[in-house]
Amino acid sequence: QLQLVESGGGSVQAGGSVRLSCVASGATYLAVCMAWFRQAPGKEREGVAAMNILGGQTIYKPAEEGRLTISHVKVDNMLYLQMNNLKPEDSAVYYCSASIRYCVANSGDLWRSQYEYWGQGTQLTVSS
């Protein structure tokens, strides 16, 4: 089994930056494509960034591209999401996810149904 644990959330002022972290443990070889999702109260869970772990290809939600950076450090089994110029609408629970399938480098990589493994989430609150 693959376990994912997120950290790095908290309360941040608008305009600031934060780096969310996700550590993978257990059967880490199962994490072929990894992604970050977020879910705000009353809203659907949405994908914001995904990455092929071996090849490094990335894809972002178009509205967020340029403000977010997904990265991975294989030796530590860590996935990161760097978020800059934070806005109050970024407030959400952020989830790390993993799939046994390769990312396909299109918007399908940001579909919730593509991922089999999920962390418990970390809350990010951005105040104005």
C-alpha positions in Angstrom: 0.0 0.0 0.0 1.0 3.6 -0.6 0.5 6.2 2.1 0.5 9.9 1.5 0.8 12.6 4.2 0.5 16.3 3.5 1.9 19.2 5.6 2.6 22.8 5.2 -0.8 24.4 5.4 -1.8 27.1 7.8 -2.9 30.7 7.8 -1.2 33.1 5.3 -1.8 36.6 4.3 -2.9 37.4 0.7 0.0 38.1 -1.5 2.2 35.7 0.4 3.7 32.3 -0.5 3.5 28.8 0.9 5.0 25.4 0.0 2.9 22.4 0.7 4.6 19.1 1.2 3.6 15.4 0.7 5.6 12.5 1.9 5.0 9.1 0.3 5.7 5.9 2.2 5.1 2.2 1.7 4.8 1.0 -1.9 6.2 4.3 -3.3 6.8 2.6 -6.7 3.0 2.8 -7.2 3.2 6.6 -7.4 3.7 7.0 -11.2 1.7 10.2 -11.6 1.1 12.5 -8.7 -1.1 15.5 -8.3 -2.3 18.2 -5.9 -6.0 18.8 -5.5 -7.9 21.2 -3.4 -11.4 21.4 -2.0 -13.1 24.5 -0.7 -16.2 24.3 1.5 -19.2 23.6 -0.6 -17.2 23.1 -3.8 -16.0 20.1 -5.8 -12.5 18.8 -5.3 -10.4 20.2 -8.2 -7.0 19.3 -9.6 -4.5 22.1 -9.7 -1.2 20.5 -10.7 0.1 17.0 -11.7 3.5 15.5 -12.5 4.9 12.4 -14.0 7.4 11.2 -11.3 9.8 9.6 -13.7 9.8 12.0 -16.6 9.1 15.2 -14.8 6.3 16.4 -17.1 3.9 18.7 -15.4 0.4 20.0 -16.1 -1.4 22.8 -14.3 -4.9 24.1 -14.1 -4.8 26.8 -16.7 -6.1 29.6 -14.5 -3.3 28.8 -12.0 -0.4 28.2 -14.3 2.5 30.6 -13.5 1.5 30.9 -9.9 1.9 27.3 -8.9 4.9 25.0 -9.2 4.8 21.2 -8.6 8.0 19.4 -7.9 9.3 16.1 -6.6 12.4 14.9 -4.8 12.7 11.2 -5.5 15.3 10.3 -2.9 13.0 11.7 -0.2 9.8 10.6 -1.8 8.5 14.1 -1.4 6.0 16.0 -3.6 5.8 19.8 -3.2 3.4 22.5 -4.3 4.9 26.0 -4.3 2.1 28.6 -4.4 2.9 32.3 -4.9 0.8 35.5 -4.8 -1.8 33.8 -2.7 -5.4 34.9 -2.8 -8.3 34.3 -0.4 -9.9 32.0 -3.0 -6.9 29.7 -2.6 -8.3 28.8 0.8 -9.1 25.1 0.8 -8.0 21.7 2.0 -5.2 20.6 -0.2 -4.8 16.9 -1.0 -1.8 15.0 -2.4 -2.8 12.1 -4.7 -1.1 9.3 -6.7 -1.9 7.1 -9.6 -0.3 3.9 -10.8 -0.8 5.2 -14.4 1.4 7.7 -16.2 0.1 11.2 -16.5 -1.0 11.9 -20.1 0.0 15.6 -20.2 -3.6 16.9 -20.7 -6.4 18.0 -18.5 -7.3 14.4 -17.7 -4.4 14.4 -15.3 -6.5 16.8 -13.1 -9.5 14.5 -12.9 -10.2 13.2 -9.5 -11.2 9.8 -10.9 -7.6 9.3 -12.2 -6.1 8.8 -8.8 -6.2 5.8 -6.5 -4.3 7.0 -3.5 -5.1 10.1 -1.4 -3.7 11.8 1.7 -5.8 13.2 4.4 -5.3 16.8 3.3 -3.8 20.0 4.8 -5.8 23.1 5.4 -4.7 26.4 3.9 -6.4 29.6 4.8 -5.5 32.9 3.0 -6.7 36.1 4.6 -7.1 39.4 2.9 
